[in-house]
Amino acid sequence: MNILVINAGSSSLKYQLLNPDTGVLLAKGLCERIGIDGKFTYKPQVDGKKKLDAIDVAMPTHSEAIQAVLNALVDKDNGVIASMKEIDAVGHRVVHGGEAFNKSVLITDEVMKAVEDCIPLAPLHNPANITGIKACQKVMPGVPMVAVFDTAFHQTMPAKAYTYALPYEYYENDKVRRYGFHGTSHKYVAGRAAAMLGKKPEDLKLISCHLGNGSSVTAIDGGKSVDTSMGFTPLAGLPMGTRSGDLDAGILQYLMNKYKMNIDDMLNVLNKKSGVLGVSGVSSDFRDLENAGKEGNDRAALSVDMFNYGVKKLIGSYAAAMGGVDAIIFTAGVGENSKSQRMAIASGLEFMGVKMDEKANDTRGEEAVISAADSKVKVLLIPTNEELMIAKDTASLVK
């Protein structure tokens, strides 16, 4: 079975074609500048097939982008499948499912209406996701489509974890609550952690640290999300690449009054000019910050220290919330690749039973146990694979 995984943005579209049963990736790529001048990248994962790197392809809409993807996949010289009939289904990443969806679903007219109803909760993401779905339906009529939601995994959180201390009618009438994101990633690495430890997911207490330009930490008890650091929007929680993370809301009023900003100006600062970029003044890329810190840039070093400290605090609080923890997982760009940040975060958690192994931690981008053999709490490095998780969910529903 071959599943086409689509992650549509407002002017871009990422794609992968893979077999969820074997995990074999056949091809991946990116459509950029949709509606502008159109750039198409195609990377077949089959020997002897030629890749295309940011070539010009007219993409006035997402439909032309999808067609470009399909044309490349079935190309007689460089394609990886013989015909469209070899694509069994399409799995779509959808950012926000609100309270309507606690799992992936086959896309119907009713599902599309529910996703549209969630647009106010994710005004930058859901419209693009909807556009991608409609484009695929137009170009691939009759092919089953599945929606996989970033928020679905977190719908198991109890009310005490997702309710904000606001007048309750804002939840009842406006659905203002903690939703959480990166759910597909957290679900995937939790499953892999159970397999690595040789235990059932329902028998484990896990803390999953998805650390990158966007970061979130999730408490997973018995295979279910019970708390997570992102909130009503992906702005909450840790300081990230350009996002502020949690802060005193009174700061908004103070700065808006002083600098004559409206709320849109303020949110632009919080989303695009804050986080480690705002503190360091150097970059939103943690690699740049680590290098700058080594060269004596105190603000760059401070921004990394703040981030690591924030992750450490969440690990401690989630262990307390669950009454213990069996394993801590590091994943995503920073989690998978920065041995120094993993060590900084895990150091000082010895009171919890965490004992790191410096040699084991000297690795990147591959599954590994990076804690010491006698560590009571295991520390795992697990590369995330959201596309494979989407493909697996899609295949199970289609079957």
C-alpha positions, -999 to 999 in steps of 0.1 A, spaced: 0 0 0 13 35 -10 1 66 9 7 101 -4 12 124 26 4 161 21 12 190 44 -2 222 28 7 257 37 -7 289 24 19 291 -4 37 258 0 31 221 0 53 194 14 47 158 2 59 123 7 50 90 -9 56 60 14 46 25 23 33 26 59 36 -12 63 73 -13 55 82 23 63 99 26 29 100 62 15 96 63 -23 98 101 -29 95 134 -11 96 170 -20 83 205 -18 61 229 -38 70 265 -30 58 300 -40 23 287 -50 4 316 -65 36 335 -72 61 320 -96 61 283 -85 92 263 -74 91 225 -75 115 201 -57 113 163 -62 136 138 -44 130 102 -55 145 77 -30 150 51 -56 184 44 -72 189 57 -107 161 83 -105 170 119 -110 160 146 -85 146 180 -94 157 210 -73 136 241 -71 127 241 -108 102 266 -122 67 251 -125 36 272 -130 15 269 -98 -12 295 -98 -31 274 -73 -26 243 -51 -43 222 -78 -14 228 -102 10 220 -74 -6 186 -67 -6 179 -104 31 186 -106 37 162 -77 17 134 -95 34 141 -128 68 136 -112 57 104 -93 46 87 -125 72 101 -149 83 74 -172 120 81 -166 123 93 -130 89 84 -114 87 59 -86 53 44 -95 39 32 -128 5 49 -125 -18 68 -103 -36 36 -94 -6 28 -71 -16 56 -48 -41 40 -24 -50 70 -3 -39 105 7 -32 115 43 -35 153 51 -19 170 80 -46 193 95 -34 216 123 -65 221 143 -94 198 149 -107 215 180 -128 193 203 -145 177 173 -118 152 166 -98 130 190 -84 108 162 -78 107 125 -108 104 102 -118 98 66 -126 131 50 -163 136 43 -184 167 37 -193 167 74 -156 165 83 -147 194 60 -174 215 76 -160 208 111 -125 217 99 -138 249 85 -155 256 118 -121 254 135 -106 282 112 -110 308 140 -88 286 162 -60 283 136 -66 312 111 -31 308 95 -31 270 91 -65 255 87 -75 275 55 -42 262 39 -49 227 50 -85 229 35 -71 243 3 -47 213 0 -75 188 6 -98 204 -20 -69 205 -45 -63 168 -41 -100 160 -43 -101 179 -76 -70 163 -91 -75 128 -76 -113 121 -76 -123 89 -60 -91 84 -40 -97 81 -2 -86 111 18 -78 111 55 -74 141 79 -47 137 107 -49 164 133 -21 180 153 -45 185 182 -61 150 182 -36 132 204 -41 158 232 -78 154 234 -73 129 262 -61 156 286 -83 160 317 -103 192 323 -79 202 351 -51 203 325 -68 220 296 -91 245 313 -79 281 317 -87 301 348 -110 325 329 -147 331 332 -161 296 323 -184 309 296 -153 316 274 -148 279 273 -185 270 270 -193 296 243 -159 302 226 -140 269 232 -110 288 248 -89 260 263 -56 243 260 -54 223 228 -17 214 224 1 207 191 28 185 177 4 156 186 14 134 157 50 137 166 44 130 203 22 100 194 48 86 171 78 88 195 57 75 224 50 44 203 87 40 194 97 44 230 75 16 241 90 -6 214 126 3 224 118 -4 261 100 -37 253 69 -26 271 32 -18 263 24 19 259 -3 16 286 24 5 311 46 36 307 48 71 320 67 92 293 78 128 289 82 137 252 103 167 244 97 179 208 124 206 206 131 227 175 122 261 161 87 252 174 89 233 207 65 215 231 68 190 259 40 165 266 33 142 295 21 108 283 6 84 308 -5 50 296 -2 60 260 -24 91 264 -15 127 265 -24 141 300 -7 176 297 13 196 271 31 229 270 15 245 240 -19 260 246 -49 276 228 -23 284 201 13 272 194 25 305 210 24 291 245 49 271 265 86 273 259 105 302 244 110 290 208 128 302 177 108 334 173 79 328 197 79 341 232 62 312 250 45 318 283 46 353 297 27 377 320 -3 390 299 1 424 317 32 429 296 11 432 265 -9 461 279 22 478 292 41 476 258 11 483 237 3 515 256 40 526 257 47 520 220 13 527 206 9 492 192 -24 475 184 -30 438 192 -19 427 157 14 445 161 19 429 195 12 394 183 36 400 154 63 408 181 53 377 201 52 353 172 80 365 149 104 387 169 106 370 203 119 337 216 156 330 213 159 354 184 145 382 205 168 375 235 199 368 215 195 394 187 215 369 166 194 341 152 164 318 157 186 288 148 200 270 179 232 260 160 240 297 154 233 305 190 255 277 204 284 289 181 279 325 191 278 316 228 311 298 224 326 329 209 316 350 240 281 363 230 264 364 264 229 371 250 232 341 227 243 319 256 215 333 278 188 325 252 200 288 250 202 286 288 166 300 291 153 274 267 171 245 284 159 257 318 123 258 305 125 223 293 140 211 326 112 227 346 85 211 324 101 177 328 101 181 366 65 194 367 52 166 344 69 139 364 52 153 395 18 155 377 21 118 366 35 106 399 67 95 383 83 89 349 98 58 332 115 76 302 123 110 288 123 113 250 142 139 230 130 145 194 128 170 165 156 193 152 173 203 185 163 172 204 177 149 178 209 168 170 222 189 199 241 166 224 251 197 245 215 208 250 203 173 258 230 171 284 222 205 298 185 197 301 190 162 317 218 173 340 205 181 375 177 156 372 196 129 392 172 134 421 145 119 397 166 89 388 181 103 356 218 95 350 232 104 316 260 86 297 282 112 279 294 86 254 260 73 246 247 109 242 274 116 216 251 107 187 225 124 165 196 116 143 192 79 152 173 59 178 194 54 209 193 51 247 215 79 258 212 74 296 235 53 317 228 16 320 219 20 357 197 51 352 163 45 368 147 68 343 157 60 307 165 89 284 159 82 247 168 99 214 140 91 189 139 109 155 103 119 148 85 108 117 52 126 115 47 116 78 50 79 87 25 84 115 1 101 91 6 73 66 -1 46 92 -33 63 104 -44 68 68 -37 32 59 -56 18 90 -87 39 82 -87 30 45 -82 -7 52 
